[in-house]
Amino acid sequence: MSPDLSRKIGQTITDADGALLGFPPRELENNAWFQPAILLAGPKPNVGSGPWSEELLGILNIRHLGDDFGAASGLKTCFSAIYKGQSAVAIQAYTTAESLGVLPALREHMTEYFPTSTPIIESSIFNAQRKAYR
């Protein structure tokens, strides 16, 4: 994106509440891209005026949440609370299970009862270590 276009976008969205939601972009196995969402609340981007086009909204994964300021920040706060709260509870439970000598049994039961969630939960434990300093 050119600096001029960036400035135009910046001028256009100054009267909006915005937040970035999700994980860093990455290429998926099917060669598509996962991309975080750019959440906007306040005036809806007017497609066709200024820098806005349907293509740009799609490329940037911009999602308009409504006219109420604070909606984007609020959604990000709630999403983060669930994700980070889940990680905190999992870290505590796995640490306690390790100290009690039952971590292998816990992991076995987690895999049995929550086969699709367990890899996500365990990944969040690992990823929390990399971000703990923040």
PyRosetta script that sets phi, psi and omega in degrees:
from pyrosetta import init, pose_from_sequence

init()
pose = pose_from_sequence("MSPDLSRKIGQTITDADGALLGFPPRELENNAWFQPAILLAGPKPNVGSGPWSEELLGILNIRHLGDDFGAASGLKTCFSAIYKGQSAVAIQAYTTAESLGVLPALREHMTEYFPTSTPIIESSIFNAQRKAYR")
pose.set_psi(1, 137.1)
pose.set_omega(1, -178.4)
pose.set_phi(2, -75.0)
pose.set_psi(2, 154.9)
pose.set_omega(2, 177.0)
pose.set_phi(3, -58.7)
pose.set_psi(3, -36.3)
pose.set_omega(3, 179.7)
pose.set_phi(4, -62.9)
pose.set_psi(4, -45.7)
pose.set_omega(4, 178.6)
pose.set_phi(5, -63.8)
pose.set_psi(5, -40.0)
pose.set_omega(5, 177.5)
pose.set_phi(6, -59.8)
pose.set_psi(6, -42.8)
pose.set_omega(6, 178.5)
pose.set_phi(7, -63.6)
pose.set_psi(7, -41.1)
pose.set_omega(7, 179.7)
pose.set_phi(8, -63.1)
pose.set_psi(8, -42.7)
pose.set_omega(8, 178.4)
pose.set_phi(9, -63.6)
pose.set_psi(9, -44.0)
pose.set_omega(9, 178.8)
pose.set_phi(10, -58.9)
pose.set_psi(10, -39.5)
pose.set_omega(10, 177.9)
pose.set_phi(11, -69.5)
pose.set_psi(11, -32.7)
pose.set_omega(11, -177.0)
pose.set_phi(12, -72.5)
pose.set_psi(12, -36.8)
pose.set_omega(12, -173.4)
pose.set_phi(13, -103.9)
pose.set_psi(13, 17.1)
pose.set_omega(13, -179.8)
pose.set_phi(14, -67.2)
pose.set_psi(14, -24.1)
pose.set_omega(14, -178.8)
pose.set_phi(15, -99.7)
pose.set_psi(15, 36.9)
pose.set_omega(15, -178.5)
pose.set_phi(16, -134.9)
pose.set_psi(16, 157.6)
pose.set_omega(16, 171.7)
pose.set_phi(17, -93.3)
pose.set_psi(17, 131.5)
pose.set_omega(17, -178.5)
pose.set_phi(18, -137.5)
pose.set_psi(18, 157.1)
pose.set_omega(18, 177.4)
pose.set_phi(19, -155.4)
pose.set_psi(19, 152.0)
pose.set_omega(19, 175.0)
pose.set_phi(20, -102.7)
pose.set_psi(20, 127.7)
pose.set_omega(20, -175.0)
pose.set_phi(21, -127.7)
pose.set_psi(21, 126.8)
pose.set_omega(21, 175.6)
pose.set_phi(22, 122.9)
pose.set_psi(22, -168.5)
pose.set_omega(22, -175.6)
pose.set_phi(23, -102.2)
pose.set_psi(23, 165.6)
pose.set_omega(23, -178.8)
pose.set_phi(24, -58.3)
pose.set_psi(24, 151.4)
pose.set_omega(24, 178.5)
pose.set_phi(25, -60.4)
pose.set_psi(25, 146.6)
pose.set_omega(25, 175.6)
pose.set_phi(26, -157.0)
pose.set_psi(26, 151.3)
pose.set_omega(26, 178.2)
pose.set_phi(27, -79.6)
pose.set_psi(27, 134.0)
pose.set_omega(27, -179.5)
pose.set_phi(28, -90.7)
pose.set_psi(28, 169.7)
pose.set_omega(28, -178.3)
pose.set_phi(29, -59.9)
pose.set_psi(29, -29.5)
pose.set_omega(29, -178.9)
pose.set_phi(30, -88.4)
pose.set_psi(30, 15.0)
pose.set_omega(30, -180.0)
pose.set_phi(31, 71.2)
pose.set_psi(31, 1.6)
pose.set_omega(31, 172.0)
pose.set_phi(32, -79.3)
pose.set_psi(32, 172.3)
pose.set_omega(32, 179.9)
pose.set_phi(33, -116.7)
pose.set_psi(33, 135.1)
pose.set_omega(33, 167.0)
pose.set_phi(34, -83.9)
pose.set_psi(34, 136.5)
pose.set_omega(34, 177.7)
pose.set_phi(35, -140.1)
pose.set_psi(35, 145.1)
pose.set_omega(35, 176.9)
pose.set_phi(36, -67.2)
pose.set_psi(36, 163.5)
pose.set_omega(36, 177.8)
pose.set_phi(37, -95.0)
pose.set_psi(37, 142.6)
pose.set_omega(37, 169.5)
pose.set_phi(38, -101.9)
pose.set_psi(38, 111.7)
pose.set_omega(38, -177.5)
pose.set_phi(39, -91.7)
pose.set_psi(39, 134.5)
pose.set_omega(39, 176.4)
pose.set_phi(40, -127.1)
pose.set_psi(40, 141.5)
pose.set_omega(40, 171.8)
pose.set_phi(41, -134.6)
pose.set_psi(41, 146.0)
pose.set_omega(41, -174.0)
pose.set_phi(42, 118.4)
pose.set_psi(42, -152.7)
pose.set_omega(42, -179.4)
pose.set_phi(43, -58.2)
pose.set_psi(43, 134.3)
pose.set_omega(43, 179.5)
pose.set_phi(44, -72.2)
pose.set_psi(44, 136.2)
pose.set_omega(44, 176.3)
pose.set_phi(45, -55.4)
pose.set_psi(45, 128.6)
pose.set_omega(45, -178.0)
pose.set_phi(46, -87.5)
pose.set_psi(46, 100.1)
pose.set_omega(46, -177.8)
pose.set_phi(47, -60.7)
pose.set_psi(47, 131.4)
pose.set_omega(47, 178.9)
pose.set_phi(48, 99.2)
pose.set_psi(48, -13.0)
pose.set_omega(48, 177.9)
pose.set_phi(49, -114.2)
pose.set_psi(49, 143.0)
pose.set_omega(49, -178.4)
pose.set_phi(50, 62.4)
pose.set_psi(50, -140.7)
pose.set_omega(50, -175.7)
pose.set_phi(51, -83.5)
pose.set_psi(51, -6.9)
pose.set_omega(51, -170.7)
pose.set_phi(52, -76.2)
pose.set_psi(52, 135.1)
pose.set_omega(52, 170.5)
pose.set_phi(53, -146.8)
pose.set_psi(53, 159.9)
pose.set_omega(53, 177.0)
pose.set_phi(54, -57.5)
pose.set_psi(54, -37.8)
pose.set_omega(54, -179.7)
pose.set_phi(55, -62.7)
pose.set_psi(55, -46.6)
pose.set_omega(55, -179.7)
pose.set_phi(56, -64.2)
pose.set_psi(56, -42.4)
pose.set_omega(56, 178.2)
pose.set_phi(57, -60.1)
pose.set_psi(57, -39.0)
pose.set_omega(57, 179.0)
pose.set_phi(58, -70.6)
pose.set_psi(58, -44.6)
pose.set_omega(58, -179.6)
pose.set_phi(59, -60.7)
pose.set_psi(59, -42.5)
pose.set_omega(59, -178.8)
pose.set_phi(60, -84.6)
pose.set_psi(60, -5.7)
pose.set_omega(60, -178.8)
pose.set_phi(61, 55.6)
pose.set_psi(61, 48.5)
pose.set_omega(61, -179.8)
pose.set_phi(62, -82.4)
pose.set_psi(62, 129.7)
pose.set_omega(62, 179.8)
pose.set_phi(63, -123.7)
pose.set_psi(63, 117.9)
pose.set_omega(63, 179.7)
pose.set_phi(64, -86.6)
pose.set_psi(64, 126.6)
pose.set_omega(64, -175.1)
pose.set_phi(65, -99.1)
pose.set_psi(65, -9.2)
pose.set_omega(65, -179.4)
pose.set_phi(66, 136.7)
pose.set_psi(66, -179.4)
pose.set_omega(66, -174.8)
pose.set_phi(67, -83.9)
pose.set_psi(67, -14.5)
pose.set_omega(67, -174.9)
pose.set_phi(68, -79.7)
pose.set_psi(68, 118.9)
pose.set_omega(68, 175.0)
pose.set_phi(69, -62.0)
pose.set_psi(69, 141.0)
pose.set_omega(69, -179.0)
pose.set_phi(70, 102.2)
pose.set_psi(70, -17.1)
pose.set_omega(70, -177.9)
pose.set_phi(71, -64.5)
pose.set_psi(71, -42.0)
pose.set_omega(71, -179.1)
pose.set_phi(72, -65.7)
pose.set_psi(72, -47.2)
pose.set_omega(72, 178.5)
pose.set_phi(73, -63.4)
pose.set_psi(73, -39.0)
pose.set_omega(73, 179.1)
pose.set_phi(74, -64.5)
pose.set_psi(74, -44.3)
pose.set_omega(74, 178.6)
pose.set_phi(75, -62.6)
pose.set_psi(75, -43.5)
pose.set_omega(75, 178.8)
pose.set_phi(76, -61.1)
pose.set_psi(76, -41.8)
pose.set_omega(76, 179.4)
pose.set_phi(77, -61.1)
pose.set_psi(77, -45.6)
pose.set_omega(77, -179.0)
pose.set_phi(78, -66.5)
pose.set_psi(78, -44.1)
pose.set_omega(78, 178.9)
pose.set_phi(79, -60.2)
pose.set_psi(79, -46.3)
pose.set_omega(79, -179.4)
pose.set_phi(80, -65.2)
pose.set_psi(80, -37.5)
pose.set_omega(80, 179.3)
pose.set_phi(81, -62.1)
pose.set_psi(81, -41.7)
pose.set_omega(81, 179.3)
pose.set_phi(82, -66.6)
pose.set_psi(82, -50.4)
pose.set_omega(82, -176.3)
pose.set_phi(83, -64.1)
pose.set_psi(83, -49.5)
pose.set_omega(83, -177.4)
pose.set_phi(84, -72.6)
pose.set_psi(84, -34.0)
pose.set_omega(84, 176.6)
pose.set_phi(85, -65.3)
pose.set_psi(85, -42.1)
pose.set_omega(85, 176.7)
pose.set_phi(86, -59.8)
pose.set_psi(86, -43.3)
pose.set_omega(86, 179.4)
pose.set_phi(87, -63.1)
pose.set_psi(87, -43.5)
pose.set_omega(87, -178.7)
pose.set_phi(88, -63.3)
pose.set_psi(88, -43.6)
pose.set_omega(88, 178.9)
pose.set_phi(89, -65.1)
pose.set_psi(89, -42.0)
pose.set_omega(89, 180.0)
pose.set_phi(90, -64.2)
pose.set_psi(90, -43.5)
pose.set_omega(90, 178.8)
pose.set_phi(91, -59.8)
pose.set_psi(91, -45.0)
pose.set_omega(91, 180.0)
pose.set_phi(92, -63.7)
pose.set_psi(92, -44.5)
pose.set_omega(92, -178.4)
pose.set_phi(93, -66.6)
pose.set_psi(93, -43.8)
pose.set_omega(93, -179.2)
pose.set_phi(94, -68.6)
pose.set_psi(94, -37.6)
pose.set_omega(94, 177.9)
pose.set_phi(95, -64.9)
pose.set_psi(95, -43.8)
pose.set_omega(95, 178.1)
pose.set_phi(96, -63.9)
pose.set_psi(96, -43.5)
pose.set_omega(96, 179.0)
pose.set_phi(97, -60.7)
pose.set_psi(97, -40.1)
pose.set_omega(97, 177.6)
pose.set_phi(98, -62.5)
pose.set_psi(98, -44.4)
pose.set_omega(98, -178.5)
pose.set_phi(99, -67.7)
pose.set_psi(99, -25.0)
pose.set_omega(99, 177.2)
pose.set_phi(100, -89.6)
pose.set_psi(100, -4.7)
pose.set_omega(100, 179.4)
pose.set_phi(101, 78.1)
pose.set_psi(101, 19.5)
pose.set_omega(101, -177.3)
pose.set_phi(102, -118.3)
pose.set_psi(102, 16.7)
pose.set_omega(102, -178.7)
pose.set_phi(103, -59.8)
pose.set_psi(103, -44.7)
pose.set_omega(103, 177.9)
pose.set_phi(104, -59.2)
pose.set_psi(104, -39.7)
pose.set_omega(104, 178.9)
pose.set_phi(105, -67.5)
pose.set_psi(105, -39.4)
pose.set_omega(105, 177.5)
pose.set_phi(106, -61.1)
pose.set_psi(106, -46.4)
pose.set_omega(106, -179.2)
pose.set_phi(107, -63.4)
pose.set_psi(107, -37.8)
pose.set_omega(107, 177.7)
pose.set_phi(108, -63.1)
pose.set_psi(108, -45.7)
pose.set_omega(108, 179.8)
pose.set_phi(109, -69.0)
pose.set_psi(109, -38.5)
pose.set_omega(109, 177.1)
pose.set_phi(110, -59.7)
pose.set_psi(110, -44.7)
pose.set_omega(110, 180.0)
pose.set_phi(111, -64.4)
pose.set_psi(111, -37.2)
pose.set_omega(111, 179.8)
pose.set_phi(112, -70.1)
pose.set_psi(112, -46.7)
pose.set_omega(112, -173.5)
pose.set_phi(113, -88.8)
pose.set_psi(113, -26.6)
pose.set_omega(113, -178.8)
pose.set_phi(114, -132.2)
pose.set_psi(114, 62.6)
pose.set_omega(114, -172.9)
pose.set_phi(115, -61.6)
pose.set_psi(115, -31.6)
pose.set_omega(115, -179.6)
pose.set_phi(116, -89.0)
pose.set_psi(116, -25.9)
pose.set_omega(116, -178.2)
pose.set_phi(117, -85.1)
pose.set_psi(117, -30.8)
pose.set_omega(117, -174.0)
pose.set_phi(118, -58.3)
pose.set_psi(118, -45.7)
pose.set_omega(118, 177.8)
pose.set_phi(119, -60.6)
pose.set_psi(119, -35.5)
pose.set_omega(119, 179.1)
pose.set_phi(120, -68.9)
pose.set_psi(120, -44.6)
pose.set_omega(120, 179.6)
pose.set_phi(121, -61.8)
pose.set_psi(121, -47.1)
pose.set_omega(121, -178.6)
pose.set_phi(122, -67.6)
pose.set_psi(122, -33.6)
pose.set_omega(122, 175.6)
pose.set_phi(123, -65.0)
pose.set_psi(123, -38.7)
pose.set_omega(123, 179.8)
pose.set_phi(124, -65.6)
pose.set_psi(124, -32.2)
pose.set_omega(124, 177.1)
pose.set_phi(125, -65.6)
pose.set_psi(125, -47.6)
pose.set_omega(125, 179.8)
pose.set_phi(126, -62.4)
pose.set_psi(126, -45.9)
pose.set_omega(126, -177.2)
pose.set_phi(127, -67.8)
pose.set_psi(127, -28.3)
pose.set_omega(127, 179.2)
pose.set_phi(128, -63.6)
pose.set_psi(128, -32.0)
pose.set_omega(128, 179.2)
pose.set_phi(129, -62.1)
pose.set_psi(129, -40.2)
pose.set_omega(129, -177.8)
pose.set_phi(130, -70.1)
pose.set_psi(130, -22.5)
pose.set_omega(130, -175.5)
pose.set_phi(131, -109.3)
pose.set_psi(131, 3.1)
pose.set_omega(131, -173.4)
pose.set_phi(132, -60.2)
pose.set_psi(132, -27.9)
pose.set_omega(132, -177.6)
pose.set_phi(133, -72.0)
pose.set_psi(133, -17.0)
pose.set_omega(133, -173.9)
pose.set_phi(134, -79.2)
pose.dump_pdb("model.pdb")
